[in-house]
C-alpha cells in the first residue's frame, strides 16, 4: 500500500492505493503555511485513522510539494 501526498498552494491531497487500480481513498486538507509540522502530522494521522490504516500497513510514501514552506 502506498500513501501519496500532493502539497499545493490551496489544498493538500492525500491518497492511499493498494494498486494503480485499487484506490482506497482520496481526501483534501487546506494548505496553511502557518500550521506547524505537528499540526500537519496530526491531520494526516487522523485521515489515516478514519480509514483504519496504520503506518505498518504502508509499503511506501510519495510526497510532492510546490509550497516550499509546507
mmCIF file of the N, C-alpha and C atoms, coordinates in Angstrom:
data_MODEL
# 
_entry.id   MODEL 
# 
loop_
_atom_site.group_PDB 
_atom_site.id 
_atom_site.type_symbol 
_atom_site.label_atom_id 
_atom_site.label_alt_id 
_atom_site.label_comp_id 
_atom_site.label_asym_id 
_atom_site.label_entity_id 
_atom_site.label_seq_id 
_atom_site.pdbx_PDB_ins_code 
_atom_site.Cartn_x 
_atom_site.Cartn_y 
_atom_site.Cartn_z 
_atom_site.occupancy 
_atom_site.B_iso_or_equiv 
_atom_site.pdbx_formal_charge 
_atom_site.auth_seq_id 
_atom_site.auth_comp_id 
_atom_site.auth_asym_id 
_atom_site.auth_atom_id 
_atom_site.pdbx_PDB_model_num 
ATOM 1   N N  . UNK A 1 1  ? 0.859   -1.166 0.000  1.00 0.00 ? 1  UNK A N  1 
ATOM 2   C CA . UNK A 1 1  ? 0.000   0.000  0.000  1.00 0.00 ? 1  UNK A CA 1 
ATOM 3   C C  . UNK A 1 1  ? 0.909   1.234  0.000  1.00 0.00 ? 1  UNK A C  1 
ATOM 4   N N  . UNK A 1 2  ? 0.530   2.227  -0.814 1.00 0.00 ? 2  UNK A N  1 
ATOM 5   C CA . UNK A 1 2  ? 1.319   3.452  -0.946 1.00 0.00 ? 2  UNK A CA 1 
ATOM 6   C C  . UNK A 1 2  ? 0.468   4.649  -0.558 1.00 0.00 ? 2  UNK A C  1 
ATOM 7   N N  . UNK A 1 3  ? 1.058   5.539  0.230  1.00 0.00 ? 3  UNK A N  1 
ATOM 8   C CA . UNK A 1 3  ? 0.425   6.801  0.597  1.00 0.00 ? 3  UNK A CA 1 
ATOM 9   C C  . UNK A 1 3  ? 1.027   7.881  -0.283 1.00 0.00 ? 3  UNK A C  1 
ATOM 10  N N  . UNK A 1 4  ? 0.176   8.668  -0.940 1.00 0.00 ? 4  UNK A N  1 
ATOM 11  C CA . UNK A 1 4  ? 0.639   9.765  -1.786 1.00 0.00 ? 4  UNK A CA 1 
ATOM 12  C C  . UNK A 1 4  ? 0.117   11.079 -1.219 1.00 0.00 ? 4  UNK A C  1 
ATOM 13  N N  . UNK A 1 5  ? 1.005   12.069 -1.111 1.00 0.00 ? 5  UNK A N  1 
ATOM 14  C CA . UNK A 1 5  ? 0.643   13.379 -0.582 1.00 0.00 ? 5  UNK A CA 1 
ATOM 15  C C  . UNK A 1 5  ? 1.102   14.429 -1.580 1.00 0.00 ? 5  UNK A C  1 
ATOM 16  N N  . UNK A 1 6  ? 0.159   15.214 -2.089 1.00 0.00 ? 6  UNK A N  1 
ATOM 17  C CA . UNK A 1 6  ? 0.453   16.285 -3.046 1.00 0.00 ? 6  UNK A CA 1 
ATOM 18  C C  . UNK A 1 6  ? 0.143   17.620 -2.377 1.00 0.00 ? 6  UNK A C  1 
ATOM 19  N N  . UNK A 1 7  ? 1.175   18.397 -2.078 1.00 0.00 ? 7  UNK A N  1 
ATOM 20  C CA . UNK A 1 7  ? 1.018   19.662 -1.364 1.00 0.00 ? 7  UNK A CA 1 
ATOM 21  C C  . UNK A 1 7  ? 0.960   20.795 -2.379 1.00 0.00 ? 7  UNK A C  1 
ATOM 22  N N  . UNK A 1 8  ? -0.223  21.388 -2.508 1.00 0.00 ? 8  UNK A N  1 
ATOM 23  C CA . UNK A 1 8  ? -0.411  22.505 -3.422 1.00 0.00 ? 8  UNK A CA 1 
ATOM 24  C C  . UNK A 1 8  ? -0.647  23.793 -2.658 1.00 0.00 ? 8  UNK A C  1 
ATOM 25  N N  . UNK A 1 9  ? -0.773  24.888 -3.375 1.00 0.00 ? 9  UNK A N  1 
ATOM 26  C CA . UNK A 1 9  ? -0.967  26.189 -2.743 1.00 0.00 ? 9  UNK A CA 1 
ATOM 27  C C  . UNK A 1 9  ? -2.294  26.308 -2.008 1.00 0.00 ? 9  UNK A C  1 
ATOM 28  N N  . UNK A 1 10 ? -3.327  25.624 -2.479 1.00 0.00 ? 10 UNK A N  1 
ATOM 29  C CA . UNK A 1 10 ? -4.658  25.716 -1.883 1.00 0.00 ? 10 UNK A CA 1 
ATOM 30  C C  . UNK A 1 10 ? -5.010  24.493 -1.057 1.00 0.00 ? 10 UNK A C  1 
ATOM 31  N N  . UNK A 1 11 ? -4.688  23.315 -1.575 1.00 0.00 ? 11 UNK A N  1 
ATOM 32  C CA . UNK A 1 11 ? -5.052  22.057 -0.915 1.00 0.00 ? 11 UNK A CA 1 
ATOM 33  C C  . UNK A 1 11 ? -3.873  21.107 -0.816 1.00 0.00 ? 11 UNK A C  1 
ATOM 34  N N  . UNK A 1 12 ? -3.963  20.242 0.160  1.00 0.00 ? 12 UNK A N  1 
ATOM 35  C CA . UNK A 1 12 ? -3.078  19.086 0.260  1.00 0.00 ? 12 UNK A CA 1 
ATOM 36  C C  . UNK A 1 12 ? -3.963  17.882 -0.027 1.00 0.00 ? 12 UNK A C  1 
ATOM 37  N N  . UNK A 1 13 ? -3.635  17.156 -1.080 1.00 0.00 ? 13 UNK A N  1 
ATOM 38  C CA . UNK A 1 13 ? -4.425  15.985 -1.454 1.00 0.00 ? 13 UNK A CA 1 
ATOM 39  C C  . UNK A 1 13 ? -3.677  14.748 -0.966 1.00 0.00 ? 13 UNK A C  1 
ATOM 40  N N  . UNK A 1 14 ? -4.392  13.913 -0.217 1.00 0.00 ? 14 UNK A N  1 
ATOM 41  C CA . UNK A 1 14 ? -3.821  12.696 0.352  1.00 0.00 ? 14 UNK A CA 1 
ATOM 42  C C  . UNK A 1 14 ? -4.580  11.516 -0.234 1.00 0.00 ? 14 UNK A C  1 
ATOM 43  N N  . UNK A 1 15 ? -3.840  10.556 -0.759 1.00 0.00 ? 15 UNK A N  1 
ATOM 44  C CA . UNK A 1 15 ? -4.470  9.368  -1.307 1.00 0.00 ? 15 UNK A CA 1 
ATOM 45  C C  . UNK A 1 15 ? -3.714  8.126  -0.892 1.00 0.00 ? 15 UNK A C  1 
ATOM 46  N N  . UNK A 1 16 ? -4.420  7.020  -0.850 1.00 0.00 ? 16 UNK A N  1 
ATOM 47  C CA . UNK A 1 16 ? -3.804  5.749  -0.489 1.00 0.00 ? 16 UNK A CA 1 
ATOM 48  C C  . UNK A 1 16 ? -4.257  4.704  -1.504 1.00 0.00 ? 16 UNK A C  1 
ATOM 49  N N  . UNK A 1 17 ? -3.291  3.928  -2.014 1.00 0.00 ? 17 UNK A N  1 
ATOM 50  C CA . UNK A 1 17 ? -3.578  2.952  -3.056 1.00 0.00 ? 17 UNK A CA 1 
ATOM 51  C C  . UNK A 1 17 ? -2.976  1.600  -2.720 1.00 0.00 ? 17 UNK A C  1 
ATOM 52  N N  . UNK A 1 18 ? -3.733  0.551  -3.019 1.00 0.00 ? 18 UNK A N  1 
ATOM 53  C CA . UNK A 1 18 ? -3.174  -0.803 -2.941 1.00 0.00 ? 18 UNK A CA 1 
ATOM 54  C C  . UNK A 1 18 ? -2.445  -1.094 -4.251 1.00 0.00 ? 18 UNK A C  1 
ATOM 55  N N  . UNK A 1 19 ? -3.102  -0.757 -5.366 1.00 0.00 ? 19 UNK A N  1 
ATOM 56  C CA . UNK A 1 19 ? -2.514  -0.856 -6.703 1.00 0.00 ? 19 UNK A CA 1 
ATOM 57  C C  . UNK A 1 19 ? -2.989  0.370  -7.472 1.00 0.00 ? 19 UNK A C  1 
ATOM 58  N N  . UNK A 1 20 ? -2.511  0.533  -8.698 1.00 0.00 ? 20 UNK A N  1 
ATOM 59  C CA . UNK A 1 20 ? -2.935  1.676  -9.509 1.00 0.00 ? 20 UNK A CA 1 
ATOM 60  C C  . UNK A 1 20 ? -4.441  1.675  -9.740 1.00 0.00 ? 20 UNK A C  1 
ATOM 61  N N  . UNK A 1 21 ? -5.055  0.499  -9.745 1.00 0.00 ? 21 UNK A N  1 
ATOM 62  C CA . UNK A 1 21 ? -6.495  0.386  -9.969 1.00 0.00 ? 21 UNK A CA 1 
ATOM 63  C C  . UNK A 1 21 ? -7.303  0.333  -8.676 1.00 0.00 ? 21 UNK A C  1 
ATOM 64  N N  . UNK A 1 22 ? -6.656  0.123  -7.552 1.00 0.00 ? 22 UNK A N  1 
ATOM 65  C CA . UNK A 1 22 ? -7.347  -0.058 -6.268 1.00 0.00 ? 22 UNK A CA 1 
ATOM 66  C C  . UNK A 1 22 ? -7.046  1.116  -5.332 1.00 0.00 ? 22 UNK A C  1 
ATOM 67  N N  . UNK A 1 23 ? -7.802  2.193  -5.521 1.00 0.00 ? 23 UNK A N  1 
ATOM 68  C CA . UNK A 1 23 ? -7.640  3.394  -4.698 1.00 0.00 ? 23 UNK A CA 1 
ATOM 69  C C  . UNK A 1 23 ? -8.474  3.233  -3.429 1.00 0.00 ? 23 UNK A C  1 
ATOM 70  N N  . UNK A 1 24 ? -7.846  3.352  -2.279 1.00 0.00 ? 24 UNK A N  1 
ATOM 71  C CA . UNK A 1 24 ? -8.547  3.198  -1.007 1.00 0.00 ? 24 UNK A CA 1 
ATOM 72  C C  . UNK A 1 24 ? -9.274  4.487  -0.645 1.00 0.00 ? 24 UNK A C  1 
ATOM 73  N N  . UNK A 1 25 ? -8.586  5.620  -0.777 1.00 0.00 ? 25 UNK A N  1 
ATOM 74  C CA . UNK A 1 25 ? -9.234  6.904  -0.516 1.00 0.00 ? 25 UNK A CA 1 
ATOM 75  C C  . UNK A 1 25 ? -8.447  8.043  -1.140 1.00 0.00 ? 25 UNK A C  1 
ATOM 76  N N  . UNK A 1 26 ? -9.137  9.160  -1.335 1.00 0.00 ? 26 UNK A N  1 
ATOM 77  C CA . UNK A 1 26 ? -8.525  10.434 -1.713 1.00 0.00 ? 26 UNK A CA 1 
ATOM 78  C C  . UNK A 1 26 ? -9.227  11.499 -0.883 1.00 0.00 ? 26 UNK A C  1 
ATOM 79  N N  . UNK A 1 27 ? -8.470  12.269 -0.129 1.00 0.00 ? 27 UNK A N  1 
ATOM 80  C CA . UNK A 1 27 ? -9.026  13.322 0.724  1.00 0.00 ? 27 UNK A CA 1 
ATOM 81  C C  . UNK A 1 27 ? -8.241  14.613 0.532  1.00 0.00 ? 27 UNK A C  1 
ATOM 82  N N  . UNK A 1 28 ? -8.864  15.726 0.891  1.00 0.00 ? 28 UNK A N  1 
ATOM 83  C CA . UNK A 1 28 ? -8.222  17.039 0.783  1.00 0.00 ? 28 UNK A CA 1 
ATOM 84  C C  . UNK A 1 28 ? -8.171  17.723 2.140  1.00 0.00 ? 28 UNK A C  1 
ATOM 85  N N  . UNK A 1 29 ? -7.042  18.379 2.390  1.00 0.00 ? 29 UNK A N  1 
ATOM 86  C CA . UNK A 1 29 ? -6.874  19.251 3.547  1.00 0.00 ? 29 UNK A CA 1 
ATOM 87  C C  . UNK A 1 29 ? -6.514  20.635 3.016  1.00 0.00 ? 29 UNK A C  1 
ATOM 88  N N  . UNK A 1 30 ? -6.842  21.666 3.744  1.00 0.00 ? 30 UNK A N  1 
ATOM 89  C CA . UNK A 1 30 ? -6.469  23.020 3.338  1.00 0.00 ? 30 UNK A CA 1 
ATOM 90  C C  . UNK A 1 30 ? -4.987  23.246 3.611  1.00 0.00 ? 30 UNK A C  1 
ATOM 91  N N  . UNK A 1 31 ? -4.305  23.881 2.656  1.00 0.00 ? 31 UNK A N  1 
ATOM 92  C CA . UNK A 1 31 ? -2.914  24.265 2.861  1.00 0.00 ? 31 UNK A CA 1 
ATOM 93  C C  . UNK A 1 31 ? -2.883  25.546 3.677  1.00 0.00 ? 31 UNK A C  1 
ATOM 94  N N  . UNK A 1 32 ? -2.075  25.546 4.723  1.00 0.00 ? 32 UNK A N  1 
ATOM 95  C CA . UNK A 1 32 ? -1.950  26.720 5.589  1.00 0.00 ? 32 UNK A CA 1 
ATOM 96  C C  . UNK A 1 32 ? -0.491  26.817 6.025  1.00 0.00 ? 32 UNK A C  1 
ATOM 97  N N  . UNK A 1 33 ? 0.232   27.764 5.456  1.00 0.00 ? 33 UNK A N  1 
ATOM 98  C CA . UNK A 1 33 ? 1.665   27.900 5.733  1.00 0.00 ? 33 UNK A CA 1 
ATOM 99  C C  . UNK A 1 33 ? 1.956   28.243 7.189  1.00 0.00 ? 33 UNK A C  1 
ATOM 100 N N  . UNK A 1 34 ? 0.927   28.645 7.958  1.00 0.00 ? 34 UNK A N  1 
ATOM 101 C CA . UNK A 1 34 ? 1.159   28.972 9.367  1.00 0.00 ? 34 UNK A CA 1 
ATOM 102 C C  . UNK A 1 34 ? 1.044   27.751 10.277 1.00 0.00 ? 34 UNK A C  1 
ATOM 103 N N  . UNK A 1 35 ? 0.556   26.621 9.738  1.00 0.00 ? 35 UNK A N  1 
ATOM 104 C CA . UNK A 1 35 ? 0.462   25.401 10.552 1.00 0.00 ? 35 UNK A CA 1 
ATOM 105 C C  . UNK A 1 35 ? 1.864   24.858 10.829 1.00 0.00 ? 35 UNK A C  1 
ATOM 106 N N  . UNK A 1 36 ? 1.995   24.220 11.976 1.00 0.00 ? 36 UNK A N  1 
ATOM 107 C CA . UNK A 1 36 ? 3.272   23.607 12.340 1.00 0.00 ? 36 UNK A CA 1 
ATOM 108 C C  . UNK A 1 36 ? 3.360   22.194 11.769 1.00 0.00 ? 36 UNK A C  1 
ATOM 109 N N  . UNK A 1 37 ? 4.567   21.646 11.805 1.00 0.00 ? 37 UNK A N  1 
ATOM 110 C CA . UNK A 1 37 ? 4.769   20.266 11.359 1.00 0.00 ? 37 UNK A CA 1 
ATOM 111 C C  . UNK A 1 37 ? 3.877   19.324 12.165 1.00 0.00 ? 37 UNK A C  1 
ATOM 112 N N  . UNK A 1 38 ? 3.785   19.566 13.468 1.00 0.00 ? 38 UNK A N  1 
ATOM 113 C CA . UNK A 1 38 ? 2.952   18.719 14.325 1.00 0.00 ? 38 UNK A CA 1 
ATOM 114 C C  . UNK A 1 38 ? 1.483   18.784 13.918 1.00 0.00 ? 38 UNK A C  1 
ATOM 115 N N  . UNK A 1 39 ? 0.986   19.969 13.590 1.00 0.00 ? 39 UNK A N  1 
ATOM 116 C CA . UNK A 1 39 ? -0.414  20.106 13.173 1.00 0.00 ? 39 UNK A CA 1 
ATOM 117 C C  . UNK A 1 39 ? -0.682  19.327 11.889 1.00 0.00 ? 39 UNK A C  1 
ATOM 118 N N  . UNK A 1 40 ? 0.245   19.386 10.934 1.00 0.00 ? 40 UNK A N  1 
ATOM 119 C CA . UNK A 1 40 ? 0.073   18.608 9.703  1.00 0.00 ? 40 UNK A CA 1 
ATOM 120 C C  . UNK A 1 40 ? 0.166   17.111 9.989  1.00 0.00 ? 40 UNK A C  1 
ATOM 121 N N  . UNK A 1 41 ? 1.087   16.708 10.853 1.00 0.00 ? 41 UNK A N  1 
ATOM 122 C CA . UNK A 1 41 ? 1.224   15.289 11.197 1.00 0.00 ? 41 UNK A CA 1 
ATOM 123 C C  . UNK A 1 41 ? -0.061  14.759 11.817 1.00 0.00 ? 41 UNK A C  1 
ATOM 124 N N  . UNK A 1 42 ? -0.664  15.541 12.697 1.00 0.00 ? 42 UNK A N  1 
ATOM 125 C CA . UNK A 1 42 ? -1.924  15.132 13.329 1.00 0.00 ? 42 UNK A CA 1 
ATOM 126 C C  . UNK A 1 42 ? -3.037  15.028 12.292 1.00 0.00 ? 42 UNK A C  1 
ATOM 127 N N  . UNK A 1 43 ? -3.104  15.987 11.375 1.00 0.00 ? 43 UNK A N  1 
ATOM 128 C CA . UNK A 1 43 ? -4.138  15.956 10.331 1.00 0.00 ? 43 UNK A CA 1 
ATOM 129 C C  . UNK A 1 43 ? -4.003  14.712 9.461  1.00 0.00 ? 43 UNK A C  1 
ATOM 130 N N  . UNK A 1 44 ? -2.785  14.404 9.049  1.00 0.00 ? 44 UNK A N  1 
ATOM 131 C CA . UNK A 1 44 ? -2.560  13.230 8.202  1.00 0.00 ? 44 UNK A CA 1 
ATOM 132 C C  . UNK A 1 44 ? -2.854  11.951 8.985  1.00 0.00 ? 44 UNK A C  1 
ATOM 133 N N  . UNK A 1 45 ? -2.416  11.899 10.233 1.00 0.00 ? 45 UNK A N  1 
ATOM 134 C CA . UNK A 1 45 ? -2.694  10.734 11.088 1.00 0.00 ? 45 UNK A CA 1 
ATOM 135 C C  . UNK A 1 45 ? -4.195  10.526 11.245 1.00 0.00 ? 45 UNK A C  1 
ATOM 136 N N  . UNK A 1 46 ? -4.943  11.605 11.429 1.00 0.00 ? 46 UNK A N  1 
ATOM 137 C CA . UNK A 1 46 ? -6.397  11.500 11.580 1.00 0.00 ? 46 UNK A CA 1 
ATOM 138 C C  . UNK A 1 46 ? -7.055  10.942 10.322 1.00 0.00 ? 46 UNK A C  1 
ATOM 139 N N  . UNK A 1 47 ? -6.603  11.373 9.151  1.00 0.00 ? 47 UNK A N  1 
ATOM 140 C CA . UNK A 1 47 ? -7.166  10.850 7.899  1.00 0.00 ? 47 UNK A CA 1 
ATOM 141 C C  . UNK A 1 47 ? -6.888  9.349  7.804  1.00 0.00 ? 47 UNK A C  1 
ATOM 142 N N  . UNK A 1 48 ? -5.663  8.943  8.092  1.00 0.00 ? 48 UNK A N  1 
ATOM 143 C CA . UNK A 1 48 ? -5.333  7.514  8.035  1.00 0.00 ? 48 UNK A CA 1 
ATOM 144 C C  . UNK A 1 48 ? -6.180  6.714  9.017  1.00 0.00 ? 48 UNK A C  1 
ATOM 145 N N  . UNK A 1 49 ? -6.373  7.242  10.218 1.00 0.00 ? 49 UNK A N  1 
ATOM 146 C CA . UNK A 1 49 ? -7.186  6.546  11.216 1.00 0.00 ? 49 UNK A CA 1 
ATOM 147 C C  . UNK A 1 49 ? -8.640  6.413  10.777 1.00 0.00 ? 49 UNK A C  1 
ATOM 148 N N  . UNK A 1 50 ? -9.155  7.416  10.072 1.00 0.00 ? 50 UNK A N  1 
ATOM 149 C CA . UNK A 1 50 ? -10.532 7.336  9.566  1.00 0.00 ? 50 UNK A CA 1 
ATOM 150 C C  . UNK A 1 50 ? -10.729 6.117  8.670  1.00 0.00 ? 50 UNK A C  1 
ATOM 151 N N  . UNK A 1 51 ? -9.673  5.734  7.959  1.00 0.00 ? 51 UNK A N  1 
ATOM 152 C CA . UNK A 1 51 ? -9.758  4.607  7.035  1.00 0.00 ? 51 UNK A CA 1 
ATOM 153 C C  . UNK A 1 51 ? -9.136  3.334  7.617  1.00 0.00 ? 51 UNK A C  1 
ATOM 154 N N  . UNK A 1 52 ? -8.773  3.370  8.898  1.00 0.00 ? 52 UNK A N  1 
ATOM 155 C CA . UNK A 1 52 ? -8.231  2.183  9.552  1.00 0.00 ? 52 UNK A CA 1 
ATOM 156 C C  . UNK A 1 52 ? -6.850  1.787  9.072  1.00 0.00 ? 52 UNK A C  1 
ATOM 157 N N  . UNK A 1 53 ? -6.060  2.754  8.629  1.00 0.00 ? 53 UNK A N  1 
ATOM 158 C CA . UNK A 1 53 ? -4.722  2.473  8.109  1.00 0.00 ? 53 UNK A CA 1 
ATOM 159 C C  . UNK A 1 53 ? -3.681  2.868  9.150  1.00 0.00 ? 53 UNK A C  1 
ATOM 160 N N  . UNK A 1 54 ? -2.748  1.954  9.404  1.00 0.00 ? 54 UNK A N  1 
ATOM 161 C CA . UNK A 1 54 ? -1.648  2.204  10.329 1.00 0.00 ? 54 UNK A CA 1 
ATOM 162 C C  . UNK A 1 54 ? -0.349  2.292  9.544  1.00 0.00 ? 54 UNK A C  1 
ATOM 163 N N  . UNK A 1 55 ? 0.646   2.898  10.145 1.00 0.00 ? 55 UNK A N  1 
ATOM 164 C CA . UNK A 1 55 ? 1.942   3.040  9.488  1.00 0.00 ? 55 UNK A CA 1 
ATOM 165 C C  . UNK A 1 55 ? 2.511   1.724  8.997  1.00 0.00 ? 55 UNK A C  1 
ATOM 166 N N  . UNK A 1 56 ? 2.303   0.656  9.764  1.00 0.00 ? 56 UNK A N  1 
ATOM 167 C CA . UNK A 1 56 ? 2.835   -0.662 9.385  1.00 0.00 ? 56 UNK A CA 1 
ATOM 168 C C  . UNK A 1 56 ? 2.176   -1.213 8.126  1.00 0.00 ? 56 UNK A C  1 
ATOM 169 N N  . UNK A 1 57 ? 1.014   -0.665 7.744  1.00 0.00 ? 57 UNK A N  1 
ATOM 170 C CA . UNK A 1 57 ? 0.314   -1.116 6.543  1.00 0.00 ? 57 UNK A CA 1 
ATOM 171 C C  . UNK A 1 57 ? 0.928   -0.545 5.267  1.00 0.00 ? 57 UNK A C  1 
ATOM 172 N N  . UNK A 1 58 ? 1.731   0.507  5.404  1.00 0.00 ? 58 UNK A N  1 
ATOM 173 C CA . UNK A 1 58 ? 2.264   1.214  4.243  1.00 0.00 ? 58 UNK A CA 1 
ATOM 174 C C  . UNK A 1 58 ? 3.589   0.619  3.781  1.00 0.00 ? 58 UNK A C  1 
ATOM 175 N N  . UNK A 1 59 ? 3.705   0.454  2.448  1.00 0.00 ? 59 UNK A N  1 
ATOM 176 C CA . UNK A 1 59 ? 4.957   -0.008 1.846  1.00 0.00 ? 59 UNK A CA 1 
ATOM 177 C C  . UNK A 1 59 ? 5.823   1.165  1.413  1.00 0.00 ? 59 UNK A C  1 
ATOM 178 N N  . UNK A 1 60 ? 5.200   2.330  1.239  1.00 0.00 ? 60 UNK A N  1 
ATOM 179 C CA . UNK A 1 60 ? 5.951   3.498  0.803  1.00 0.00 ? 60 UNK A CA 1 
ATOM 180 C C  . UNK A 1 60 ? 5.102   4.746  0.831  1.00 0.00 ? 60 UNK A C  1 
ATOM 181 N N  . UNK A 1 61 ? 5.788   5.882  0.699  1.00 0.00 ? 61 UNK A N  1 
ATOM 182 C CA . UNK A 1 61 ? 5.124   7.186  0.700  1.00 0.00 ? 61 UNK A CA 1 
ATOM 183 C C  . UNK A 1 61 ? 5.728   8.030  -0.413 1.00 0.00 ? 61 UNK A C  1 
ATOM 184 N N  . UNK A 1 62 ? 4.862   8.742  -1.142 1.00 0.00 ? 62 UNK A N  1 
ATOM 185 C CA . UNK A 1 62 ? 5.296   9.672  -2.184 1.00 0.00 ? 62 UNK A CA 1 
ATOM 186 C C  . UNK A 1 62 ? 4.822   11.055 -1.770 1.00 0.00 ? 62 UNK A C  1 
ATOM 187 N N  . UNK A 1 63 ? 5.738   12.034 -1.755 1.00 0.00 ? 63 UNK A N  1 
ATOM 188 C CA . UNK A 1 63 ? 5.375   13.403 -1.383 1.00 0.00 ? 63 UNK A CA 1 
ATOM 189 C C  . UNK A 1 63 ? 5.807   14.344 -2.496 1.00 0.00 ? 63 UNK A C  1 
ATOM 190 N N  . UNK A 1 64 ? 4.876   15.200 -2.909 1.00 0.00 ? 64 UNK A N  1 
ATOM 191 C CA . UNK A 1 64 ? 5.139   16.219 -3.922 1.00 0.00 ? 64 UNK A CA 1 
ATOM 192 C C  . UNK A 1 64 ? 4.703   17.560 -3.352 1.00 0.00 ? 64 UNK A C  1 
ATOM 193 N N  . UNK A 1 65 ? 5.533   18.602 -3.516 1.00 0.00 ? 65 UNK A N  1 
ATOM 194 C CA . UNK A 1 65 ? 5.175   19.911 -2.970 1.00 0.00 ? 65 UNK A CA 1 
ATOM 195 C C  . UNK A 1 65 ? 5.611   21.034 -3.899 1.00 0.00 ? 65 UNK A C  1 
ATOM 196 N N  . UNK A 1 66 ? 4.707   21.993 -4.102 1.00 0.00 ? 66 UNK A N  1 
ATOM 197 C CA . UNK A 1 66 ? 5.045   23.225 -4.814 1.00 0.00 ? 66 UNK A CA 1 
ATOM 198 C C  . UNK A 1 66 ? 5.065   24.395 -3.837 1.00 0.00 ? 66 UNK A C  1 
ATOM 199 N N  . UNK A 1 67 ? 4.950   24.088 -2.540 1.00 0.00 ? 67 UNK A N  1 
ATOM 200 C CA . UNK A 1 67 ? 4.902   25.112 -1.499 1.00 0.00 ? 67 UNK A CA 1 
ATOM 201 C C  . UNK A 1 67 ? 6.098   24.881 -0.570 1.00 0.00 ? 67 UNK A C  1 
ATOM 202 N N  . UNK A 1 68 ? 7.247   25.504 -0.845 1.00 0.00 ? 68 UNK A N  1 
ATOM 203 C CA . UNK A 1 68 ? 8.455   25.234 -0.060 1.00 0.00 ? 68 UNK A CA 1 
ATOM 204 C C  . UNK A 1 68 ? 8.288   25.324 1.457  1.00 0.00 ? 68 UNK A C  1 
ATOM 205 N N  . UNK A 1 69 ? 7.530   26.310 2.010  1.00 0.00 ? 69 UNK A N  1 
ATOM 206 C CA . UNK A 1 69 ? 7.430   26.359 3.468  1.00 0.00 ? 69 UNK A CA 1 
ATOM 207 C C  . UNK A 1 69 ? 6.634   25.197 4.065  1.00 0.00 ? 69 UNK A C  1 
ATOM 208 N N  . UNK A 1 70 ? 5.801   24.553 3.263  1.00 0.00 ? 70 UNK A N  1 
ATOM 209 C CA . UNK A 1 70 ? 4.975   23.461 3.770  1.00 0.00 ? 70 UNK A CA 1 
ATOM 210 C C  . UNK A 1 70 ? 5.639   22.172 3.369  1.00 0.00 ? 70 UNK A C  1 
# 
